[in-house]
Amino acid sequence: MINREWDVGDNMSKCEECDADISIPSDALEGEIVTCPECGASFELAKGSDGFDLKPAQTVGEDWGQ
């Protein structure tokens, strides 16, 4: 997961879980993970028609060899 300090010129998007503002940096890349500062939900950045869309990040569970 990539954590960053966001710049002032960042774009904003709304969290699908709690409707809080999520900052998307101007130099973000498709596939990057951003986390909601309010509820902690993780989202993957996907290219949209107007910048980036947020889609729920895939969670990888433990593989206990089963």
PDB file of N, CA, C and O in Angstrom:
ATOM      1  N   MET A   1       0.849  -1.175   0.000  1.00  0.00           N
ATOM      2  CA  MET A   1       0.000   0.000   0.000  1.00  0.00           C
ATOM      3  C   MET A   1       0.890   1.233   0.000  1.00  0.00           C
ATOM      4  O   MET A   1       1.935   1.250   0.651  1.00  0.00           O
ATOM      5  N   ILE A   2       0.485   2.245  -0.716  1.00  0.00           N
ATOM      6  CA  ILE A   2       1.259   3.480  -0.817  1.00  0.00           C
ATOM      7  C   ILE A   2       0.599   4.537   0.048  1.00  0.00           C
ATOM      8  O   ILE A   2      -0.580   4.844  -0.123  1.00  0.00           O
ATOM      9  N   ASN A   3       1.356   5.086   0.968  1.00  0.00           N
ATOM     10  CA  ASN A   3       0.870   6.201   1.775  1.00  0.00           C
ATOM     11  C   ASN A   3       1.653   7.433   1.377  1.00  0.00           C
ATOM     12  O   ASN A   3       2.866   7.353   1.182  1.00  0.00           O
ATOM     13  N   ARG A   4       0.996   8.559   1.252  1.00  0.00           N
ATOM     14  CA  ARG A   4       1.642   9.799   0.846  1.00  0.00           C
ATOM     15  C   ARG A   4       1.149  10.951   1.680  1.00  0.00           C
ATOM     16  O   ARG A   4       0.060  10.906   2.251  1.00  0.00           O
ATOM     17  N   GLU A   5       1.965  11.986   1.746  1.00  0.00           N
ATOM     18  CA  GLU A   5       1.511  13.273   2.246  1.00  0.00           C
ATOM     19  C   GLU A   5       0.959  14.000   1.033  1.00  0.00           C
ATOM     20  O   GLU A   5       1.684  14.195   0.057  1.00  0.00           O
ATOM     21  N   TRP A   6      -0.299  14.405   1.065  1.00  0.00           N
ATOM     22  CA  TRP A   6      -0.952  14.997  -0.101  1.00  0.00           C
ATOM     23  C   TRP A   6      -0.593  16.469  -0.250  1.00  0.00           C
ATOM     24  O   TRP A   6      -0.435  17.185   0.740  1.00  0.00           O
ATOM     25  N   ASP A   7      -0.468  16.907  -1.481  1.00  0.00           N
ATOM     26  CA  ASP A   7      -0.164  18.299  -1.808  1.00  0.00           C
ATOM     27  C   ASP A   7      -1.441  19.125  -1.841  1.00  0.00           C
ATOM     28  O   ASP A   7      -2.546  18.587  -1.907  1.00  0.00           O
ATOM     29  N   VAL A   8      -1.269  20.447  -1.794  1.00  0.00           N
ATOM     30  CA  VAL A   8      -2.410  21.363  -1.785  1.00  0.00           C
ATOM     31  C   VAL A   8      -3.228  21.255  -3.069  1.00  0.00           C
ATOM     32  O   VAL A   8      -4.443  21.445  -3.023  1.00  0.00           O
ATOM     33  N   GLY A   9      -2.605  20.954  -4.219  1.00  0.00           N
ATOM     34  CA  GLY A   9      -3.306  20.903  -5.495  1.00  0.00           C
ATOM     35  C   GLY A   9      -4.002  19.593  -5.787  1.00  0.00           C
ATOM     36  O   GLY A   9      -4.335  19.325  -6.941  1.00  0.00           O
ATOM     37  N   ASP A  10      -4.232  18.772  -4.786  1.00  0.00           N
ATOM     38  CA  ASP A  10      -4.830  17.460  -4.985  1.00  0.00           C
ATOM     39  C   ASP A  10      -6.306  17.552  -5.376  1.00  0.00           C
ATOM     40  O   ASP A  10      -6.986  18.534  -5.076  1.00  0.00           O
ATOM     41  N   ASN A  11      -6.783  16.505  -6.051  1.00  0.00           N
ATOM     42  CA  ASN A  11      -8.201  16.364  -6.372  1.00  0.00           C
ATOM     43  C   ASN A  11      -8.877  15.654  -5.209  1.00  0.00           C
ATOM     44  O   ASN A  11      -8.236  14.931  -4.446  1.00  0.00           O
ATOM     45  N   MET A  12     -10.174  15.870  -5.087  1.00  0.00           N
ATOM     46  CA  MET A  12     -10.920  15.242  -4.004  1.00  0.00           C
ATOM     47  C   MET A  12     -11.960  14.292  -4.595  1.00  0.00           C
ATOM     48  O   MET A  12     -12.481  14.511  -5.688  1.00  0.00           O
ATOM     49  N   SER A  13     -12.245  13.236  -3.842  1.00  0.00           N
ATOM     50  CA  SER A  13     -13.286  12.297  -4.204  1.00  0.00           C
ATOM     51  C   SER A  13     -14.021  11.933  -2.918  1.00  0.00           C
ATOM     52  O   SER A  13     -13.513  12.186  -1.826  1.00  0.00           O
ATOM     53  N   LYS A  14     -15.192  11.351  -3.032  1.00  0.00           N
ATOM     54  CA  LYS A  14     -15.989  10.984  -1.861  1.00  0.00           C
ATOM     55  C   LYS A  14     -15.851   9.497  -1.565  1.00  0.00           C
ATOM     56  O   LYS A  14     -15.875   8.667  -2.474  1.00  0.00           O
ATOM     57  N   CYS A  15     -15.707   9.176  -0.299  1.00  0.00           N
ATOM     58  CA  CYS A  15     -15.656   7.787   0.151  1.00  0.00           C
ATOM     59  C   CYS A  15     -17.021   7.145  -0.066  1.00  0.00           C
ATOM     60  O   CYS A  15     -18.045   7.728   0.292  1.00  0.00           O
ATOM     61  N   GLU A  16     -17.043   5.945  -0.651  1.00  0.00           N
ATOM     62  CA  GLU A  16     -18.299   5.242  -0.884  1.00  0.00           C
ATOM     63  C   GLU A  16     -18.882   4.679   0.408  1.00  0.00           C
ATOM     64  O   GLU A  16     -20.075   4.382   0.470  1.00  0.00           O
ATOM     65  N   GLU A  17     -18.058   4.530   1.433  1.00  0.00           N
ATOM     66  CA  GLU A  17     -18.512   3.948   2.698  1.00  0.00           C
ATOM     67  C   GLU A  17     -19.128   4.999   3.628  1.00  0.00           C
ATOM     68  O   GLU A  17     -20.212   4.793   4.174  1.00  0.00           O
ATOM     69  N   CYS A  18     -18.420   6.137   3.807  1.00  0.00           N
ATOM     70  CA  CYS A  18     -18.865   7.112   4.820  1.00  0.00           C
ATOM     71  C   CYS A  18     -19.077   8.519   4.265  1.00  0.00           C
ATOM     72  O   CYS A  18     -19.455   9.420   5.014  1.00  0.00           O
ATOM     73  N   ASP A  19     -18.841   8.726   2.966  1.00  0.00           N
ATOM     74  CA  ASP A  19     -19.049  10.002   2.291  1.00  0.00           C
ATOM     75  C   ASP A  19     -18.041  11.084   2.688  1.00  0.00           C
ATOM     76  O   ASP A  19     -18.274  12.264   2.427  1.00  0.00           O
ATOM     77  N   ALA A  20     -16.926  10.702   3.314  1.00  0.00           N
ATOM     78  CA  ALA A  20     -15.874  11.663   3.656  1.00  0.00           C
ATOM     79  C   ALA A  20     -15.070  12.012   2.403  1.00  0.00           C
ATOM     80  O   ALA A  20     -15.083  11.270   1.421  1.00  0.00           O
ATOM     81  N   ASP A  21     -14.375  13.139   2.445  1.00  0.00           N
ATOM     82  CA  ASP A  21     -13.503  13.538   1.342  1.00  0.00           C
ATOM     83  C   ASP A  21     -12.213  12.734   1.376  1.00  0.00           C
ATOM     84  O   ASP A  21     -11.590  12.581   2.426  1.00  0.00           O
ATOM     85  N   ILE A  22     -11.817  12.217   0.205  1.00  0.00           N
ATOM     86  CA  ILE A  22     -10.548  11.514   0.053  1.00  0.00           C
ATOM     87  C   ILE A  22      -9.718  12.309  -0.941  1.00  0.00           C
ATOM     88  O   ILE A  22     -10.182  12.625  -2.036  1.00  0.00           O
ATOM     89  N   SER A  23      -8.495  12.629  -0.557  1.00  0.00           N
ATOM     90  CA  SER A  23      -7.599  13.395  -1.405  1.00  0.00           C
ATOM     91  C   SER A  23      -6.885  12.470  -2.388  1.00  0.00           C
ATOM     92  O   SER A  23      -6.325  11.445  -1.998  1.00  0.00           O
ATOM     93  N   ILE A  24      -6.913  12.845  -3.668  1.00  0.00           N
ATOM     94  CA  ILE A  24      -6.206  12.100  -4.711  1.00  0.00           C
ATOM     95  C   ILE A  24      -5.114  13.015  -5.259  1.00  0.00           C
ATOM     96  O   ILE A  24      -5.419  14.055  -5.842  1.00  0.00           O
ATOM     97  N   PRO A  25      -3.843  12.644  -5.080  1.00  0.00           N
ATOM     98  CA  PRO A  25      -2.752  13.518  -5.502  1.00  0.00           C
ATOM     99  C   PRO A  25      -2.718  13.717  -7.017  1.00  0.00           C
ATOM    100  O   PRO A  25      -3.142  12.846  -7.777  1.00  0.00           O
ATOM    101  N   SER A  26      -2.218  14.851  -7.438  1.00  0.00           N
ATOM    102  CA  SER A  26      -2.177  15.182  -8.865  1.00  0.00           C
ATOM    103  C   SER A  26      -1.261  14.243  -9.643  1.00  0.00           C
ATOM    104  O   SER A  26      -1.421  14.096 -10.854  1.00  0.00           O
ATOM    105  N   ASP A  27      -0.293  13.598  -8.964  1.00  0.00           N
ATOM    106  CA  ASP A  27       0.626  12.683  -9.643  1.00  0.00           C
ATOM    107  C   ASP A  27       0.260  11.218  -9.398  1.00  0.00           C
ATOM    108  O   ASP A  27       1.107  10.337  -9.543  1.00  0.00           O
ATOM    109  N   ALA A  28      -1.008  10.952  -9.024  1.00  0.00           N
ATOM    110  CA  ALA A  28      -1.459   9.591  -8.743  1.00  0.00           C
ATOM    111  C   ALA A  28      -1.395   8.724 -10.001  1.00  0.00           C
ATOM    112  O   ALA A  28      -1.514   9.216 -11.124  1.00  0.00           O
ATOM    113  N   LEU A  29      -1.207   7.433  -9.783  1.00  0.00           N
ATOM    114  CA  LEU A  29      -1.151   6.470 -10.872  1.00  0.00           C
ATOM    115  C   LEU A  29      -2.296   5.472 -10.748  1.00  0.00           C
ATOM    116  O   LEU A  29      -2.746   5.157  -9.646  1.00  0.00           O
ATOM    117  N   GLU A  30      -2.759   4.981 -11.894  1.00  0.00           N
ATOM    118  CA  GLU A  30      -3.811   3.968 -11.884  1.00  0.00           C
ATOM    119  C   GLU A  30      -3.322   2.751 -11.111  1.00  0.00           C
ATOM    120  O   GLU A  30      -2.182   2.317 -11.280  1.00  0.00           O
ATOM    121  N   GLY A  31      -4.182   2.204 -10.267  1.00  0.00           N
ATOM    122  CA  GLY A  31      -3.825   1.041  -9.469  1.00  0.00           C
ATOM    123  C   GLY A  31      -3.321   1.386  -8.081  1.00  0.00           C
ATOM    124  O   GLY A  31      -3.187   0.506  -7.230  1.00  0.00           O
ATOM    125  N   GLU A  32      -3.044   2.654  -7.846  1.00  0.00           N
ATOM    126  CA  GLU A  32      -2.583   3.101  -6.535  1.00  0.00           C
ATOM    127  C   GLU A  32      -3.724   2.972  -5.527  1.00  0.00           C
ATOM    128  O   GLU A  32      -4.894   3.118  -5.881  1.00  0.00           O
ATOM    129  N   ILE A  33      -3.374   2.698  -4.270  1.00  0.00           N
ATOM    130  CA  ILE A  33      -4.369   2.541  -3.211  1.00  0.00           C
ATOM    131  C   ILE A  33      -4.419   3.807  -2.375  1.00  0.00           C
ATOM    132  O   ILE A  33      -3.386   4.325  -1.950  1.00  0.00           O
ATOM    133  N   VAL A  34      -5.642   4.307  -2.141  1.00  0.00           N
ATOM    134  CA  VAL A  34      -5.842   5.435  -1.235  1.00  0.00           C
ATOM    135  C   VAL A  34      -6.761   4.958  -0.108  1.00  0.00           C
ATOM    136  O   VAL A  34      -7.598   4.077  -0.307  1.00  0.00           O
ATOM    137  N   THR A  35      -6.593   5.544   1.060  1.00  0.00           N
ATOM    138  CA  THR A  35      -7.361   5.144   2.232  1.00  0.00           C
ATOM    139  C   THR A  35      -8.164   6.319   2.757  1.00  0.00           C
ATOM    140  O   THR A  35      -7.657   7.439   2.833  1.00  0.00           O
ATOM    141  N   CYS A  36      -9.409   6.071   3.119  1.00  0.00           N
ATOM    142  CA  CYS A  36     -10.269   7.102   3.681  1.00  0.00           C
ATOM    143  C   CYS A  36      -9.739   7.498   5.056  1.00  0.00           C
ATOM    144  O   CYS A  36      -9.504   6.632   5.899  1.00  0.00           O
ATOM    145  N   PRO A  37      -9.551   8.788   5.291  1.00  0.00           N
ATOM    146  CA  PRO A  37      -9.045   9.233   6.586  1.00  0.00           C
ATOM    147  C   PRO A  37     -10.066   9.082   7.716  1.00  0.00           C
ATOM    148  O   PRO A  37      -9.693   9.101   8.889  1.00  0.00           O
ATOM    149  N   GLU A  38     -11.340   8.934   7.378  1.00  0.00           N
ATOM    150  CA  GLU A  38     -12.391   8.837   8.394  1.00  0.00           C
ATOM    151  C   GLU A  38     -12.682   7.396   8.813  1.00  0.00           C
ATOM    152  O   GLU A  38     -12.656   7.081  10.002  1.00  0.00           O
ATOM    153  N   CYS A  39     -12.960   6.515   7.836  1.00  0.00           N
ATOM    154  CA  CYS A  39     -13.380   5.151   8.177  1.00  0.00           C
ATOM    155  C   CYS A  39     -12.310   4.098   7.907  1.00  0.00           C
ATOM    156  O   CYS A  39     -12.448   2.955   8.344  1.00  0.00           O
ATOM    157  N   GLY A  40     -11.241   4.468   7.192  1.00  0.00           N
ATOM    158  CA  GLY A  40     -10.152   3.529   6.933  1.00  0.00           C
ATOM    159  C   GLY A  40     -10.372   2.610   5.746  1.00  0.00           C
ATOM    160  O   GLY A  40      -9.550   1.728   5.500  1.00  0.00           O
ATOM    161  N   ALA A  41     -11.461   2.791   5.000  1.00  0.00           N
ATOM    162  CA  ALA A  41     -11.717   1.961   3.819  1.00  0.00           C
ATOM    163  C   ALA A  41     -10.642   2.230   2.766  1.00  0.00           C
ATOM    164  O   ALA A  41     -10.214   3.371   2.590  1.00  0.00           O
ATOM    165  N   SER A  42     -10.207   1.178   2.068  1.00  0.00           N
ATOM    166  CA  SER A  42      -9.182   1.303   1.033  1.00  0.00           C
ATOM    167  C   SER A  42      -9.818   1.210  -0.342  1.00  0.00           C
ATOM    168  O   SER A  42     -10.709   0.395  -0.582  1.00  0.00           O
ATOM    169  N   PHE A  43      -9.342   2.060  -1.238  1.00  0.00           N
ATOM    170  CA  PHE A  43      -9.856   2.106  -2.601  1.00  0.00           C
ATOM    171  C   PHE A  43      -8.704   2.113  -3.588  1.00  0.00           C
ATOM    172  O   PHE A  43      -7.647   2.690  -3.333  1.00  0.00           O
ATOM    173  N   GLU A  44      -8.928   1.460  -4.723  1.00  0.00           N
ATOM    174  CA  GLU A  44      -7.961   1.445  -5.808  1.00  0.00           C
ATOM    175  C   GLU A  44      -8.349   2.518  -6.814  1.00  0.00           C
ATOM    176  O   GLU A  44      -9.524   2.666  -7.148  1.00  0.00           O
ATOM    177  N   LEU A  45      -7.368   3.263  -7.295  1.00  0.00           N
ATOM    178  CA  LEU A  45      -7.629   4.283  -8.302  1.00  0.00           C
ATOM    179  C   LEU A  45      -7.750   3.628  -9.669  1.00  0.00           C
ATOM    180  O   LEU A  45      -6.866   2.882 -10.090  1.00  0.00           O
ATOM    181  N   ALA A  46      -8.841   3.909 -10.353  1.00  0.00           N
ATOM    182  CA  ALA A  46      -9.077   3.399 -11.698  1.00  0.00           C
ATOM    183  C   ALA A  46      -9.346   4.584 -12.613  1.00  0.00           C
ATOM    184  O   ALA A  46     -10.055   5.517 -12.237  1.00  0.00           O
ATOM    185  N   LYS A  47      -8.779   4.545 -13.816  1.00  0.00           N
ATOM    186  CA  LYS A  47      -8.994   5.634 -14.772  1.00  0.00           C
ATOM    187  C   LYS A  47     -10.470   5.761 -15.093  1.00  0.00           C
ATOM    188  O   LYS A  47     -11.141   4.784 -15.426  1.00  0.00           O
ATOM    189  N   GLY A  48     -10.961   6.989 -14.987  1.00  0.00           N
ATOM    190  CA  GLY A  48     -12.342   7.274 -15.341  1.00  0.00           C
ATOM    191  C   GLY A  48     -12.378   8.311 -16.442  1.00  0.00           C
ATOM    192  O   GLY A  48     -11.329   8.769 -16.893  1.00  0.00           O
ATOM    193  N   SER A  49     -13.549   8.684 -16.875  1.00  0.00           N
ATOM    194  CA  SER A  49     -13.679   9.667 -17.951  1.00  0.00           C
ATOM    195  C   SER A  49     -13.234  11.052 -17.503  1.00  0.00           C
ATOM    196  O   SER A  49     -12.834  11.876 -18.327  1.00  0.00           O
ATOM    197  N   ASP A  50     -13.302  11.311 -16.202  1.00  0.00           N
ATOM    198  CA  ASP A  50     -12.921  12.623 -15.678  1.00  0.00           C
ATOM    199  C   ASP A  50     -11.944  12.438 -14.515  1.00  0.00           C
ATOM    200  O   ASP A  50     -12.273  12.746 -13.370  1.00  0.00           O
ATOM    201  N   GLY A  51     -10.749  11.938 -14.812  1.00  0.00           N
ATOM    202  CA  GLY A  51      -9.755  11.708 -13.762  1.00  0.00           C
ATOM    203  C   GLY A  51      -9.796  10.266 -13.293  1.00  0.00           C
ATOM    204  O   GLY A  51      -9.749   9.337 -14.099  1.00  0.00           O
ATOM    205  N   PHE A  52      -9.883  10.085 -11.973  1.00  0.00           N
ATOM    206  CA  PHE A  52      -9.885   8.749 -11.398  1.00  0.00           C
ATOM    207  C   PHE A  52     -11.225   8.428 -10.749  1.00  0.00           C
ATOM    208  O   PHE A  52     -11.891   9.304 -10.198  1.00  0.00           O
ATOM    209  N   ASP A  53     -11.604   7.163 -10.824  1.00  0.00           N
ATOM    210  CA  ASP A  53     -12.739   6.629 -10.089  1.00  0.00           C
ATOM    211  C   ASP A  53     -12.176   5.795  -8.947  1.00  0.00           C
ATOM    212  O   ASP A  53     -11.081   5.243  -9.057  1.00  0.00           O
ATOM    213  N   LEU A  54     -12.922   5.702  -7.852  1.00  0.00           N
ATOM    214  CA  LEU A  54     -12.515   4.861  -6.732  1.00  0.00           C
ATOM    215  C   LEU A  54     -13.279   3.552  -6.809  1.00  0.00           C
ATOM    216  O   LEU A  54     -14.501   3.544  -6.953  1.00  0.00           O
ATOM    217  N   LYS A  55     -12.553   2.444  -6.713  1.00  0.00           N
ATOM    218  CA  LYS A  55     -13.224   1.148  -6.619  1.00  0.00           C
ATOM    219  C   LYS A  55     -12.679   0.449  -5.380  1.00  0.00           C
ATOM    220  O   LYS A  55     -11.502   0.599  -5.054  1.00  0.00           O
ATOM    221  N   PRO A  56     -13.519  -0.311  -4.688  1.00  0.00           N
ATOM    222  CA  PRO A  56     -13.054  -0.970  -3.467  1.00  0.00           C
ATOM    223  C   PRO A  56     -11.806  -1.808  -3.741  1.00  0.00           C
ATOM    224  O   PRO A  56     -11.754  -2.574  -4.703  1.00  0.00           O
ATOM    225  N   ALA A  57     -10.809  -1.648  -2.883  1.00  0.00           N
ATOM    226  CA  ALA A  57      -9.558  -2.381  -3.048  1.00  0.00           C
ATOM    227  C   ALA A  57      -9.763  -3.855  -2.725  1.00  0.00           C
ATOM    228  O   ALA A  57     -10.511  -4.200  -1.811  1.00  0.00           O
ATOM    229  N   GLN A  58      -9.102  -4.713  -3.473  1.00  0.00           N
ATOM    230  CA  GLN A  58      -9.147  -6.146  -3.198  1.00  0.00           C
ATOM    231  C   GLN A  58      -8.405  -6.429  -1.902  1.00  0.00           C
ATOM    232  O   GLN A  58      -7.276  -5.973  -1.718  1.00  0.00           O
ATOM    233  N   THR A  59      -9.021  -7.167  -1.020  1.00  0.00           N
ATOM    234  CA  THR A  59      -8.339  -7.566   0.202  1.00  0.00           C
ATOM    235  C   THR A  59      -7.820  -8.965   0.024  1.00  0.00           C
ATOM    236  O   THR A  59      -8.529  -9.856  -0.444  1.00  0.00           O
ATOM    237  N   VAL A  60      -6.575  -9.149   0.401  1.00  0.00           N
ATOM    238  CA  VAL A  60      -5.939 -10.448   0.270  1.00  0.00           C
ATOM    239  C   VAL A  60      -5.967 -11.118   1.636  1.00  0.00           C
ATOM    240  O   VAL A  60      -5.385 -10.619   2.599  1.00  0.00           O
ATOM    241  N   GLY A  61      -6.646 -12.243   1.705  1.00  0.00           N
ATOM    242  CA  GLY A  61      -6.740 -12.974   2.964  1.00  0.00           C
ATOM    243  C   GLY A  61      -5.525 -13.857   3.180  1.00  0.00           C
ATOM    244  O   GLY A  61      -4.701 -14.034   2.284  1.00  0.00           O
ATOM    245  N   GLU A  62      -5.428 -14.403   4.367  1.00  0.00           N
ATOM    246  CA  GLU A  62      -4.340 -15.307   4.683  1.00  0.00           C
ATOM    247  C   GLU A  62      -4.508 -16.610   3.906  1.00  0.00           C
ATOM    248  O   GLU A  62      -5.623 -17.109   3.750  1.00  0.00           O
ATOM    249  N   ASP A  63      -3.405 -17.149   3.426  1.00  0.00           N
ATOM    250  CA  ASP A  63      -3.409 -18.444   2.746  1.00  0.00           C
ATOM    251  C   ASP A  63      -2.719 -19.433   3.675  1.00  0.00           C
ATOM    252  O   ASP A  63      -1.496 -19.425   3.814  1.00  0.00           O
ATOM    253  N   TRP A  64      -3.504 -20.265   4.294  1.00  0.00           N
ATOM    254  CA  TRP A  64      -2.965 -21.232   5.252  1.00  0.00           C
ATOM    255  C   TRP A  64      -2.690 -22.574   4.597  1.00  0.00           C
ATOM    256  O   TRP A  64      -2.622 -23.594   5.282  1.00  0.00           O
ATOM    257  N   GLY A  65      -2.530 -22.587   3.273  1.00  0.00           N
ATOM    258  CA  GLY A  65      -2.213 -23.814   2.558  1.00  0.00           C
ATOM    259  C   GLY A  65      -3.402 -24.760   2.413  1.00  0.00           C
ATOM    260  O   GLY A  65      -3.226 -25.968   2.255  1.00  0.00           O
ATOM    261  N   GLN A  66      -4.576 -24.224   2.465  1.00  0.00           N
ATOM    262  CA  GLN A  66      -5.769 -25.060   2.374  1.00  0.00           C
ATOM    263  C   GLN A  66      -6.301 -25.070   0.975  1.00  0.00           C
ATOM    264  O   GLN A  66      -7.309 -25.724   0.703  1.00  0.00           O
TER     265      GLN A  66
END
